[in-house]
Amino acid sequence: MTKDIFSVMAMSVVDGLPETAGELARSALAGGTPALEAVEKGFLPGIRKVGELWESGEYFLPELIASAEAMKAAMSVLRPALEKGGGTARSAGKIVIGTVEGDIHDIGKNLVAAMLSAHGFEVVDLGADVKLVSFIETAEAEKADIICLSALLTTTMIGQRRLIDLLVEHGLRHRFQVMIGGAPTTRAWAEEIGADGYAENANAAVREALELRQKAAP
């Protein structure tokens, strides 16, 4: 497959075109292109470009959501082929994410989950209004690397502290890295409660999660 086709794949993500991205993924497989090659040379560079456009202020929330959906569409086609062929794209890590108990806001959390998935993380999304014990039980069952806690209210962000306290109480704090986010949260708050990471938006969350996994690497 030519470099031009890989560029078209990347642009389908940059332009936020899920149907096009899915069709390109199917065409790649039909034409004999290895799924892993399509991901690493085509679609992944696209989502990385989206992150750069977001950081530079050229892309806003609607574009970010559309691009994440395009990446998701491509991966839904390619993932079965990756698994069947035994040549899976290297996982960046496994993340359990959700909005803490008492908080039903999930738009920001959904976007973070989508962007993390687009960048190679295995994401287990528990949704909104999630009991703290559910985060811990799921993280243990899934052998997760990171627990991500979102909160949009000052009254519910306290749950982020309580989750870390519960991990300590159960002797599990060393097992999981904890990342927090949400409108009322700050890096100072993350440091105060002993969280490992903090992100103020979806693209920052990807960068922070990648850095956390790099720090944890042996």
N, C-alpha and C positions, 0 to 999 in steps of 0.2 A: 504494500500500500504506500502511496506517495506521501511526501511531507505535506502536500497541499490538502489532502484528505484529513490529515490529523489537524491541520489548521482550521478546517471547516468544523470538525468536531469541537474544537476549543471554542470557536465563535458561537456555536449553538448554545453553549453554556453562558458565554459572555453576554449574548443577546437575550438570554432567558427564554429559550424555545424548547419546551419539554417534548413536544411531538417530534420536532426535528431531531433532537438529541436521541430520542428513542429509535427513530428510523435509521439514523446513522449507525447506531450501535448494532441494530439488526443487520444492516447491510454489511457491516464489518465482519460479523460472524459468518454471514452467508458467503462472503468473498474469501474466507479462509484466514482472515487476520486474527491472530491470537487475542483473546479477550484482555489479557494483561497488557499487551502492547497498546490496545485501543485506550485503555484507562491511563496508562502512564505517559503515552506520547500525545494523546488527543484530549480527553476530557479533563484530566487532572490539571494540565497547564491552564485550561479555561477557567476553572474555579479559582486557581491561584491569581489569575489576572483580575477576576472579579474582586478579590480581596484588596488588590492594589488600587482598583478604581474606587472602592469604598473608602479606603484610607485617604485617598487624595481628594475626596469630596465630590468626585464626578458621578458616583452612584449613590442612590439613596435607598431607603427601605424597600420600596416596590421592586426596584431592580435586583436587590439582594435576594428577595424572596423568589422572584422569577428564576434567577440563575440557580438557586439552590434546588428548585423544583426540576429544572432541566438536568442538573447533575443526578438527581434522584432517579429521573426517568431513564437515563442512560445506564446507571448502575443496576436498576431493576432488570434490565435486559442482559447485562453482562455478568452479573453475580452468579447465576446458575451455571454459566459456561466456565467461569473461574473455578467454581467448586467442583464441577464435573471433571475438569481437566487437571485438577490437582495443582494448578498454578495460580494460587490466590494472590491477590494484591496484598502486600504486607500490611497487617492491621496496625494502626497507630496506637491502639489500646482500646479497652472496653470501658464505657462510661454509663453510669446510671444517673439519669437526670429527672428532675421534677420540680414543681412549685410546692413549697412547704405547706403543711397543714394550716387550714384557715384562710388560705389565699387561692382564689379561683382564677387569677390572671395567668394566662399562658401564651400570649402572642409572642412576647420576647423569648420565652423559654422554647417555644416551638421553632423559632428561627435559629436559635443557638443549636438546638438538636439537629436541625437540617444541615447547618453549616459544618458541624462536627462530623456528621455522617459523610458529607461530601468530601471531607478531607481525610477519609480513611479510618475514622473511629467507628467501632461497633457501639451503637447507641441503644440503650434500653430506656425508653421514655415512659415514665410512670404517670405522666399527666399532671393535673393540678390538684391542690388540696390533698397532698400525700402525707400520710402519717409517717412520723419520723422512723418508727420501727420498720416500716415498709422499705425505706431507703436501705437500711442496714441489712434486712433479710434478703432483699433482692441483690444487693452488692455481694453478699456472701454466696448466694446461690449461683450467680452469674460469674463469680470470680472476677469482679470488676477491678479496674485500676483506679478509677476516679469516681467520686460522687459529686454531682453538680446540683447545687441548691439555689433555686430562684425565689425571690420574694419582692413583691411590689409595694408592700405596706410596711410602715414602721412597726406596726403591731405584730406582724408575722415574721419579720427578719430575725426576731429573737429565736425562732426555731432553728436558724442556722447555728447559733451558739449551742443550743440544746442538743443538736445532732452530734456535734463534736464532743460535747460532754458525755453523751451516751456511748460513743465509740471508746472514749477513755475508760468509762465505767466498766465496759464489757471486755476490756483488754484488746480492742480491735483497732485502735488508732493507728498503729503501725501498718495495718493491712491496706488502708485506702488513703489516697490523696483526696483532699476536699477542696472544691472550688465553689465560690459563691458569686452571685450577681443579682441585679435587680435595681430599680430606680433609687431606693433609699440607701443602698449599700455603697461602701467606699473601700479603697484599699486599706485605709486606717482601720475600718471596722473588721476587715478580714484579718489583719494583723492582731487586733485586740482579741478576737475569739479563737485565734490559733488556726485559721484556715491556711491551706497551702497556696491558694491562688485566688485571684479576683479578676473579673472582666466586666467592663462597662457596656460592651456590645458584642454582637455575634462574631465579628471578625477578630476582635480582641480575645474572645473566648477560645477560638481555634489556636491562636498564637500562644496563649497562656497554657492551654492543655498540652500542646506539643512541647513546650518548655518544661512542663512538669514531668512528662514522660521521659524527656532527655535527662533530667536530673535524677530520675529513679533508675535509669539504665545502669547495669553493673559495670 
